[in-house]
C-alpha cells in the first residue's frame, strides 16, 4: 500500500487563501464470514497433490541412471546436494516422482530422510527455474498430506520462499508456488492466518486478469476459496478506500466527482471500522473531502461524521489521533455553522487535550484547529474556547522550534485578544499567568520577521500597562526586567468572560 502524504509537507499549501489577512489562517483543506476448515470429509477440497497425467518434456531429460533403477532415498538425498546441476535436478525430479505416486506416496520417509531443507534451499535458485519448479512440486505434494506433514513444510521456512516465487518471471514456477500455498492454507486457520500475515492476498489477486490460463486461474480461485473471505474483503476494502483518498486529493473537481458518486454515506461509517487500516484509509478519504469548499464539507457533516470522533480522538494509535485532529482543523476553518457543529459534538475539550498531551505532530494539528476557530468563529464561539482553558496549552507551544507552529499560535492569540474587545485585559492576564508573556517577549528576538513583528504588536497593544484591570488583587508588581507578574493565586477557571 502507498504511504500517506505527509501532513507536514503539505502544510504550506493548506491555506484557503494566500496572504496575511484574516483569511490566511483558513487552510485550503488540501491537506461473508465464510471460513473453510480442514476436516476429513472435505480434505480433498482443501489440499491437492500434483499427479502428472503424462510424462513432461523435462522428465525425459532426467538422468538415465535415475530412470532405469529403483532409486534409493539415500541416493536421492546425496545427489540432491550435488554441485552438478544436471545430477541435482535429476535427484529432485526423482523425489518429486516418488511423491507424485497415486498410491501411498512415501511422504514420511522423505521427511525423515532430511530432504526438506534441501528442497527448500532449491526454491532460492533463481538461476535455475527448472530446479525451483521441481522442488516446489515436491514440497507441494508433501504439504498435501496430513497436518503433521504440512507443518513440516511450514517449519522448514518454505512459506516466505513460496511467496517470493509468486513474483517469478516463469509462469510454471508461479503456479506451482500458488498450489503449494493452497495446500498450506488448507491445513487450517493457523496456517491460513500465517500465510495471510505474510502478504499472500495481493499477489494472488494480481493473477486474476484476462491473460491468465484457465488452469492457473482455477488454482488461484481454489486458494482464494481456502482463505478467510472476511480478511480478503478487508484487504480489498482498504485498497478501495485508499484509492478514493487519492482521488479526493486531486482538488475540488475530483472531490465533487467522488461526492456525486454517492459514496460518502458509505465511507463515513468506516471511521468506526474494527480494522485500524480501514479506519486510517477512511479518515484520510473523508479528510480530503473536507479540504474542499464549505458546501463539499457540509456533505460529510450531513452524514453524522462527527459522532465518530470521540473514539478517534481517544484512539490508542497516535496516527489516528493526528489525522482526526487534522480533519477537525478543516472543519473549524469552515463557516460558523460548521464550527458550531464541532462545539455541539463536544469535541473542543478533546482537541485541547491533544493540544496539551498529544505527540508533537498531533499538537501541531490541534494548534491549527484552534487558530482556525479564532478566525472562522463568532465571538461566543471563541469565548467558549477560552472558557475551556485553551490558552495555557496554546501558549506552551510558543517555545517550540517549529516556526510555523509558533506563528499559528501567535496569530490565534492575537485573534482571541481582538475578539475579546474590552475583555482583552482579562485574556492578557491569563497569557501572563501561564508564562505566555515571557515566551512572547523572547519571540521579539526571533529570526523570522513575521514572528518578531507579531510578538512586538501583541506586547505593544495588550501588555503596555495602560489597560490593567483595576481589581486590587490583580495589580501587578513590576520586576527589574520591566515585565509584570500577576497574583499566582488567581484562579483562571473562575474568571468570567463576556466578549
QUIHU-V184368 format. One record per residue. N is the residue number from 0. RES is the residue in three letters. SS is DSSP state (A for helix, B for strand, O for the rest). PHI is phi in radians with two decimals (NA if undefined). PSI is psi in radians with two decimals (none if undefined). Layout:
N|RES|SS|PHI|PSI + N|RES|SS|PHI|PSI
//
This chain:
0|UNK|O|NA|2.45 + 1|UNK|O|-1.21|2.61 + 2|UNK|O|-1.26|2.59 + 3|UNK|O|-1.14|2.50 + 4|UNK|O|-1.08|2.43 + 5|UNK|O|-1.21|2.23 + 6|UNK|O|-1.09|-0.65 + 7|UNK|O|-1.10|-0.72 + 8|UNK|O|-1.19|-0.39 + 9|UNK|O|-1.76|0.05 + 10|UNK|O|-1.10|-0.70 + 11|UNK|O|-1.04|-0.65 + 12|UNK|O|-1.60|0.37 + 13|UNK|O|-1.68|0.31 + 14|UNK|O|-1.65|2.44 + 15|UNK|O|-1.20|-0.62 + 16|UNK|O|-2.41|2.61 + 17|UNK|O|-1.42|2.94 + 18|UNK|O|1.74|3.07 + 19|UNK|O|-1.97|0.37 + 20|UNK|O|-1.42|-2.97 + 21|UNK|A|-1.02|-0.67 + 22|UNK|A|-1.24|-0.22 + 23|UNK|A|-1.01|-0.65 + 24|UNK|A|-1.33|-0.14 + 25|UNK|O|-1.58|1.92 + 26|UNK|O|-1.20|2.47 + 27|UNK|O|-1.26|1.92 + 28|UNK|O|-1.18|1.19 + 29|UNK|O|-1.50|-0.66 + 30|UNK|O|-0.72|none + 31|UNK|O|NA|-1.99 + 32|UNK|O|-1.33|1.58 + 33|UNK|O|-1.97|2.07 + 34|UNK|O|-2.13|1.97 + 35|UNK|O|-1.49|2.15 + 36|UNK|O|-1.99|2.59 + 37|UNK|O|-1.28|2.30 + 38|UNK|O|-2.62|2.94 + 39|UNK|O|-1.11|-0.57 + 40|UNK|O|-1.18|-0.70 + 41|UNK|O|-2.07|0.43 + 42|UNK|A|-1.04|-0.56 + 43|UNK|A|-1.16|-0.36 + 44|UNK|A|-1.39|-0.52 + 45|UNK|A|-1.59|-0.42 + 46|UNK|O|-2.31|2.52 + 47|UNK|O|-2.47|2.45 + 48|UNK|O|-1.69|2.60 + 49|UNK|O|-1.43|1.98 + 50|UNK|O|-2.10|1.87 + 51|UNK|O|-1.14|2.34 + 52|UNK|O|-1.43|-0.44 + 53|UNK|O|-2.65|2.83 + 54|UNK|O|-1.14|2.29 + 55|UNK|O|-1.44|2.90 + 56|UNK|O|-1.10|-0.65 + 57|UNK|O|-1.15|-0.63 + 58|UNK|A|-1.08|-0.55 + 59|UNK|A|-1.20|-0.30 + 60|UNK|A|-1.63|0.01 + 61|UNK|O|-1.06|2.47 + 62|UNK|O|-0.89|2.33 + 63|UNK|A|-1.02|-0.59 + 64|UNK|A|-1.07|-0.64 + 65|UNK|A|-1.35|-0.46 + 66|UNK|A|-1.46|-0.49 + 67|UNK|A|-1.52|-0.21 + 68|UNK|O|-2.34|2.84 + 69|UNK|O|-1.39|1.66 + 70|UNK|O|-1.20|2.33 + 71|UNK|O|-1.41|2.71 + 72|UNK|A|-1.06|-0.61 + 73|UNK|A|-1.08|-0.72 + 74|UNK|A|-1.17|-0.72 + 75|UNK|A|-1.05|-0.82 + 76|UNK|A|-1.08|-0.77 + 77|UNK|A|-1.14|-0.80 + 78|UNK|A|-1.34|-0.35 + 79|UNK|O|-1.20|-0.27 + 80|UNK|O|-1.86|0.21 + 81|UNK|O|-1.17|2.58 + 82|UNK|O|-1.35|-0.24 + 83|UNK|O|-1.44|1.99 + 84|UNK|A|-1.06|-0.56 + 85|UNK|A|-1.20|-0.78 + 86|UNK|A|-1.14|-0.74 + 87|UNK|A|-1.09|-0.82 + 88|UNK|A|-1.07|-0.72 + 89|UNK|A|-1.07|-0.70 + 90|UNK|A|-1.18|-0.76 + 91|UNK|A|-1.16|-0.67 + 92|UNK|A|-1.09|-0.69 + 93|UNK|A|-1.10|-0.71 + 94|UNK|A|-1.11|-0.74 + 95|UNK|A|-1.11|-0.69 + 96|UNK|A|-1.14|-0.69 + 97|UNK|A|-1.05|-0.70 + 98|UNK|A|-1.35|-0.28 + 99|UNK|O|-1.60|0.07 + 100|UNK|O|-1.11|2.46 + 101|UNK|O|-1.18|-0.52 + 102|UNK|O|-2.02|2.06 + 103|UNK|O|0.78|1.15 + 104|UNK|O|-1.10|2.44 + 105|UNK|O|-1.38|1.06 + 106|UNK|A|-1.09|-0.86 + 107|UNK|A|-1.10|-0.68 + 108|UNK|A|-1.08|-0.72 + 109|UNK|A|-1.20|-0.68 + 110|UNK|A|-1.09|-0.80 + 111|UNK|A|-1.15|-0.44 + 112|UNK|A|-1.21|-0.30 + 113|UNK|O|1.55|0.35 + 114|UNK|O|-1.43|-0.31 + 115|UNK|A|-0.95|-0.89 + 116|UNK|A|-1.04|-0.57 + 117|UNK|A|-1.19|-0.79 + 118|UNK|A|-1.09|-0.72 + 119|UNK|A|-1.11|-0.70 + 120|UNK|A|-1.09|-0.61 + 121|UNK|A|-1.12|-0.46 + 122|UNK|O|-1.12|-0.36 + 123|UNK|O|-1.45|-0.14 + 124|UNK|O|-1.43|1.36 + 125|UNK|O|-1.10|-0.38 + 126|UNK|O|-1.36|-0.15 + 127|UNK|O|-2.42|1.34 + 128|UNK|A|-1.06|-0.50 + 129|UNK|A|-1.13|-0.68 + 130|UNK|A|-1.19|-0.71 + 131|UNK|A|-1.03|-0.78 + 132|UNK|A|-1.09|-0.82 + 133|UNK|A|-1.14|-0.73 + 134|UNK|A|-1.13|-0.74 + 135|UNK|A|-1.10|-0.67 + 136|UNK|A|-1.11|-0.81 + 137|UNK|A|-1.07|-0.78 + 138|UNK|A|-1.16|-0.60 + 139|UNK|A|-1.03|-0.75 + 140|UNK|A|-1.27|-0.57 + 141|UNK|A|-1.13|-0.74 + 142|UNK|A|-1.25|-0.17 + 143|UNK|O|-1.46|-0.08 + 144|UNK|O|-1.49|-2.52 + 145|UNK|O|-1.22|2.97 + 146|UNK|A|-1.04|-0.70 + 147|UNK|A|-1.11|-0.67 + 148|UNK|A|-1.20|-0.71 + 149|UNK|A|-1.09|-0.75 + 150|UNK|A|-1.08|-0.57 + 151|UNK|A|-1.07|-0.69 + 152|UNK|A|-1.18|-0.77 + 153|UNK|A|-1.07|-0.78 + 154|UNK|A|-1.22|-0.27 + 155|UNK|O|-1.46|0.11 + 156|UNK|O|1.15|0.61 + 157|UNK|A|-1.39|-0.47 + 158|UNK|A|-1.06|-0.86 + 159|UNK|A|-1.01|-0.59 + 160|UNK|A|-1.27|-0.64 + 161|UNK|A|-1.09|-0.72 + 162|UNK|A|-1.09|-0.66 + 163|UNK|A|-1.13|-0.65 + 164|UNK|A|-1.23|-0.25 + 165|UNK|O|-1.11|-0.31 + 166|UNK|O|-1.79|0.19 + 167|UNK|O|-1.14|2.52 + 168|UNK|O|-1.28|-0.15 + 169|UNK|O|-1.74|2.03 + 170|UNK|A|-1.07|-0.68 + 171|UNK|A|-1.13|-0.58 + 172|UNK|A|-1.21|-0.78 + 173|UNK|A|-1.00|-0.84 + 174|UNK|A|-1.13|-0.64 + 175|UNK|A|-1.19|-0.63 + 176|UNK|A|-1.11|-0.71 + 177|UNK|A|-1.05|-0.78 + 178|UNK|A|-1.09|-0.78 + 179|UNK|A|-1.07|-0.81 + 180|UNK|A|-1.11|-0.62 + 181|UNK|A|-1.07|-0.72 + 182|UNK|A|-1.15|-0.68 + 183|UNK|A|-1.20|-0.80 + 184|UNK|A|-1.06|-0.64 + 185|UNK|O|-1.22|-0.11 + 186|UNK|O|-1.27|-0.38 + 187|UNK|O|2.57|3.07 + 188|UNK|A|-0.99|-0.65 + 189|UNK|A|-1.12|-0.86 + 190|UNK|A|-1.13|-0.71 + 191|UNK|A|-1.02|-0.87 + 192|UNK|A|-1.12|-0.62 + 193|UNK|A|-1.10|-0.82 + 194|UNK|A|-1.16|-0.70 + 195|UNK|A|-1.09|-0.71 + 196|UNK|A|-1.11|-0.42 + 197|UNK|O|-1.52|-0.02 + 198|UNK|O|1.66|0.72 + 199|UNK|A|-1.38|-0.43 + 200|UNK|A|-1.17|-0.82 + 201|UNK|A|-1.06|-0.88 + 202|UNK|A|-1.10|-0.58 + 203|UNK|A|-1.09|-0.82 + 204|UNK|A|-1.13|-0.52 + 205|UNK|A|-1.18|-0.38 + 206|UNK|O|-1.30|-0.31 + 207|UNK|O|-1.42|1.66 + 208|UNK|O|-2.63|2.87 + 209|UNK|O|-1.06|-0.37 + 210|UNK|O|-1.56|-0.11 + 211|UNK|O|-1.27|2.31 + 212|UNK|O|-1.07|2.62 + 213|UNK|A|-1.07|-0.63 + 214|UNK|A|-1.17|-0.69 + 215|UNK|A|-1.14|-0.76 + 216|UNK|A|-1.06|-0.67 + 217|UNK|A|-1.08|-0.72 + 218|UNK|A|-1.15|-0.75 + 219|UNK|A|-1.06|-0.78 + 220|UNK|A|-1.09|-0.72 + 221|UNK|A|-1.07|-0.73 + 222|UNK|A|-1.16|-0.75 + 223|UNK|A|-1.07|-0.66 + 224|UNK|A|-1.06|-0.62 + 225|UNK|A|-1.28|-0.29 + 226|UNK|O|-1.40|2.85 + 227|UNK|O|-1.28|2.08 + 228|UNK|A|-1.04|-0.64 + 229|UNK|A|-1.09|-0.76 + 230|UNK|A|-1.22|-0.64 + 231|UNK|A|-1.08|-0.81 + 232|UNK|A|-1.06|-0.66 + 233|UNK|A|-1.09|-0.79 + 234|UNK|A|-1.14|-0.71 + 235|UNK|A|-1.13|-0.71 + 236|UNK|A|-1.07|-0.77 + 237|UNK|A|-1.03|-0.84 + 238|UNK|A|-1.09|-0.68 + 239|UNK|A|-1.14|-0.78 + 240|UNK|A|-1.18|-0.68 + 241|UNK|A|-1.09|-0.67 + 242|UNK|A|-1.05|-0.71 + 243|UNK|A|-1.12|-0.66 + 244|UNK|A|-1.14|-0.62 + 245|UNK|A|-1.19|-0.65 + 246|UNK|A|-1.09|-0.78 + 247|UNK|O|-1.31|-0.08 + 248|UNK|O|-1.58|0.12 + 249|UNK|O|-1.77|0.23 + 250|UNK|O|1.90|3.04 + 251|UNK|A|-1.09|-0.59 + 252|UNK|A|-1.16|-0.75 + 253|UNK|A|-1.24|-0.60 + 254|UNK|A|-1.04|-0.78 + 255|UNK|A|-1.14|-0.61 + 256|UNK|A|-1.08|-0.74 + 257|UNK|A|-1.16|-0.72 + 258|UNK|A|-1.08|-0.79 + 259|UNK|A|-1.13|-0.39 + 260|UNK|O|-1.25|-0.24 + 261|UNK|O|1.40|0.30 + 262|UNK|O|-1.47|-0.34 + 263|UNK|A|-1.00|-0.79 + 264|UNK|A|-1.07|-0.41 + 265|UNK|A|-1.55|-0.43 + 266|UNK|A|-1.34|-0.75 + 267|UNK|A|-1.02|-0.79 + 268|UNK|A|-1.05|-0.37 + 269|UNK|A|-1.19|-0.22 + 270|UNK|A|-1.11|-0.34 + 271|UNK|A|-1.94|0.35 + 272|UNK|O|-1.11|2.58 + 273|UNK|O|-1.25|-0.34 + 274|UNK|O|-1.60|2.18 + 275|UNK|A|-1.07|-0.63 + 276|UNK|A|-1.08|-0.66 + 277|UNK|A|-1.22|-0.75 + 278|UNK|A|-1.01|-0.81 + 279|UNK|A|-1.06|-0.80 + 280|UNK|A|-1.13|-0.74 + 281|UNK|A|-1.15|-0.69 + 282|UNK|A|-1.10|-0.72 + 283|UNK|A|-1.19|-0.68 + 284|UNK|A|-1.12|-0.90 + 285|UNK|A|-1.21|-0.52 + 286|UNK|A|-1.10|-0.69 + 287|UNK|A|-1.16|-0.61 + 288|UNK|A|-1.12|-0.70 + 289|UNK|O|-1.38|0.11 + 290|UNK|O|-1.50|-0.03 + 291|UNK|O|-1.50|-2.62 + 292|UNK|O|-1.28|2.92 + 293|UNK|A|-1.06|-0.59 + 294|UNK|A|-1.18|-0.71 + 295|UNK|A|-1.19|-0.67 + 296|UNK|A|-1.07|-0.69 + 297|UNK|A|-1.14|-0.52 + 298|UNK|A|-1.04|-0.72 + 299|UNK|A|-1.22|-0.76 + 300|UNK|A|-1.08|-0.59 + 301|UNK|O|-1.17|-0.26 + 302|UNK|O|-1.62|0.33 + 303|UNK|O|1.06|0.66 + 304|UNK|A|-1.12|-0.59 + 305|UNK|A|-1.20|-0.33 + 306|UNK|A|-1.17|-0.31 + 307|UNK|A|-1.50|-0.21 + 308|UNK|A|-1.42|-0.44 + 309|UNK|A|-0.98|-0.73 + 310|UNK|A|-1.25|-0.63 + 311|UNK|A|-1.19|-0.67 + 312|UNK|A|-1.29|-0.32 + 313|UNK|O|-1.92|0.26 + 314|UNK|O|-1.14|2.51 + 315|UNK|O|-1.17|-0.31 + 316|UNK|O|-1.63|2.17 + 317|UNK|A|-1.05|-0.61 + 318|UNK|A|-1.07|-0.67 + 319|UNK|A|-1.17|-0.76 + 320|UNK|A|-0.98|-0.82 + 321|UNK|A|-1.08|-0.82 + 322|UNK|A|-1.13|-0.62 + 323|UNK|A|-1.16|-0.75 + 324|UNK|A|-1.19|-0.67 + 325|UNK|A|-1.02|-0.80 + 326|UNK|A|-0.96|-0.87 + 327|UNK|A|-1.17|-0.52 + 328|UNK|A|-1.12|-0.48 + 329|UNK|A|-1.40|-0.42 + 330|UNK|A|-1.31|-0.74 + 331|UNK|O|-1.23|-0.17 + 332|UNK|O|-1.57|0.06 + 333|UNK|O|-1.56|-2.66 + 334|UNK|O|-1.45|3.06 + 335|UNK|A|-1.16|-0.53 + 336|UNK|A|-1.19|-0.63 + 337|UNK|A|-1.25|-0.66 + 338|UNK|A|-1.05|-0.74 + 339|UNK|A|-1.14|-0.57 + 340|UNK|A|-1.09|-0.68 + 341|UNK|A|-1.14|-0.73 + 342|UNK|A|-1.12|-0.83 + 343|UNK|A|-1.11|-0.49 + 344|UNK|O|-1.37|-0.02 + 345|UNK|O|1.25|0.48 + 346|UNK|O|-1.65|-0.28 + 347|UNK|A|-1.07|-0.83 + 348|UNK|A|-1.02|-0.58 + 349|UNK|A|-1.27|-0.62 + 350|UNK|A|-1.14|-0.74 + 351|UNK|A|-1.13|-0.64 + 352|UNK|A|-1.08|-0.74 + 353|UNK|A|-1.19|-0.57 + 354|UNK|A|-1.06|-0.63 + 355|UNK|A|-1.57|-0.64 + 356|UNK|A|-2.05|-0.22 + 357|UNK|O|-1.24|2.98 + 358|UNK|O|-1.23|2.98 + 359|UNK|A|-1.07|-0.68 + 360|UNK|A|-1.04|-0.71 + 361|UNK|A|-1.26|-0.68 + 362|UNK|A|-1.03|-0.70 + 363|UNK|A|-1.08|-0.78 + 364|UNK|A|-1.13|-0.66 + 365|UNK|A|-1.13|-0.66 + 366|UNK|A|-1.06|-0.73 + 367|UNK|A|-1.11|-0.74 + 368|UNK|A|-1.05|-0.77 + 369|UNK|A|-1.18|-0.83 + 370|UNK|A|-1.09|-0.71 + 371|UNK|A|-1.07|-0.67 + 372|UNK|A|-1.14|-0.62 + 373|UNK|A|-1.17|-0.30 + 374|UNK|A|-1.70|-0.80 + 375|UNK|A|-1.40|-0.46 + 376|UNK|O|-1.40|2.81 + 377|UNK|O|-1.38|3.02 + 378|UNK|A|-1.00|-0.80 + 379|UNK|A|-1.18|-0.50 + 380|UNK|A|-1.27|-0.70 + 381|UNK|A|-1.21|-0.64 + 382|UNK|A|-1.05|-0.74 + 383|UNK|A|-1.06|-0.69 + 384|UNK|A|-1.04|-0.79 + 385|UNK|A|-1.17|-0.68 + 386|UNK|A|-1.10|-0.42 + 387|UNK|O|-1.46|0.17 + 388|UNK|O|1.12|0.79 + 389|UNK|A|-1.34|-0.45 + 390|UNK|A|-1.14|-0.79 + 391|UNK|A|-1.00|-0.90 + 392|UNK|A|-1.17|-0.49 + 393|UNK|A|-1.12|-0.82 + 394|UNK|A|-1.16|-0.51 + 395|UNK|A|-1.03|-0.48 + 396|UNK|A|-1.39|-0.07 + 397|UNK|A|-1.21|-0.26 + 398|UNK|A|-1.78|0.12 + 399|UNK|O|-1.36|2.86 + 400|UNK|O|-1.45|-0.29 + 401|UNK|O|-1.30|1.87 + 402|UNK|A|-1.07|-0.61 + 403|UNK|A|-1.13|-0.74 + 404|UNK|A|-1.12|-0.75 + 405|UNK|A|-1.03|-0.78 + 406|UNK|A|-1.17|-0.67 + 407|UNK|A|-1.05|-0.75 + 408|UNK|A|-1.18|-0.79 + 409|UNK|A|-1.03|-0.76 + 410|UNK|A|-1.06|-0.75 + 411|UNK|A|-1.10|-0.76 + 412|UNK|A|-1.10|-0.76 + 413|UNK|A|-1.09|-0.70 + 414|UNK|A|-1.10|-0.70 + 415|UNK|A|-1.12|-0.78 + 416|UNK|A|-1.09|-0.74 + 417|UNK|A|-1.12|-0.80 + 418|UNK|A|-1.11|-0.54 + 419|UNK|A|-1.19|-0.46 + 420|UNK|A|1.06|-2.08 + 421|UNK|A|-1.18|-0.33 + 422|UNK|A|-1.58|0.17 + 423|UNK|A|-1.04|-0.58 + 424|UNK|A|-1.12|-0.60 + 425|UNK|A|-1.16|-0.71 + 426|UNK|A|-1.12|-0.71 + 427|UNK|A|-1.06|-0.66 + 428|UNK|A|-1.07|-0.77 + 429|UNK|A|-1.10|-0.76 + 430|UNK|A|-1.04|-0.75 + 431|UNK|A|-1.24|-0.74 + 432|UNK|A|-1.15|-0.46 + 433|UNK|O|-1.64|0.13 + 434|UNK|O|1.55|0.11 + 435|UNK|A|-1.20|-0.66 + 436|UNK|A|-1.07|-0.76 + 437|UNK|A|-1.03|-0.71 + 438|UNK|A|-1.17|-0.69 + 439|UNK|A|-1.16|-0.66 + 440|UNK|A|-1.06|-0.74 + 441|UNK|A|-1.10|-0.62 + 442|UNK|A|-1.21|-0.21 + 443|UNK|O|-1.14|-0.28 + 444|UNK|O|-1.81|0.20 + 445|UNK|O|-1.18|2.58 + 446|UNK|O|-1.23|-0.39 + 447|UNK|O|-1.42|2.13 + 448|UNK|A|-1.08|-0.75 + 449|UNK|A|-1.08|-0.66 + 450|UNK|A|-1.21|-0.84 + 451|UNK|A|-1.22|-0.53 + 452|UNK|A|-1.20|-0.74 + 453|UNK|A|-1.15|-0.72 + 454|UNK|A|-1.07|-0.76 + 455|UNK|A|-1.10|-0.75 + 456|UNK|A|-1.07|-0.76 + 457|UNK|A|-1.10|-0.79 + 458|UNK|A|-1.16|-0.74 + 459|UNK|A|-1.12|-0.68 + 460|UNK|A|-1.51|-0.50 + 461|UNK|A|-2.16|-0.11 + 462|UNK|O|-2.27|0.50 + 463|UNK|O|-1.44|-0.21 + 464|UNK|O|1.72|-0.09 + 465|UNK|O|-1.40|-0.43 + 466|UNK|O|-2.00|0.57 + 467|UNK|O|-1.20|2.38 + 468|UNK|O|-1.00|2.37 + 469|UNK|O|-1.37|-0.08 + 470|UNK|O|-1.05|2.09 + 471|UNK|A|-0.95|-0.56 + 472|UNK|A|-1.23|-0.24 + 473|UNK|A|-1.94|0.14 + 474|UNK|O|-1.22|2.15 + 475|UNK|O|-1.41|2.79 + 476|UNK|B|-1.86|2.25 + 477|UNK|B|-1.23|2.39 + 478|UNK|O|-1.69|2.99 + 479|UNK|O|-1.08|-0.48 + 480|UNK|O|-1.42|-0.04 + 481|UNK|O|1.53|0.00 + 482|UNK|O|-1.64|3.11 + 483|UNK|B|-2.18|2.48 + 484|UNK|B|-2.06|1.99 + 485|UNK|O|-1.43|2.86 + 486|UNK|O|-0.94|1.99 + 487|UNK|O|-1.18|-0.23 + 488|UNK|O|-1.45|-0.13 + 489|UNK|O|-1.10|2.32 + 490|UNK|O|-1.60|1.93 + 491|UNK|A|-1.07|-0.60 + 492|UNK|A|-1.20|-0.38 + 493|UNK|A|-1.56|-0.16 + 494|UNK|O|-1.18|2.45 + 495|UNK|O|-1.89|2.47 + 496|UNK|O|-2.04|2.38 + 497|UNK|O|-2.52|1.27 + 498|UNK|O|-1.03|none
//
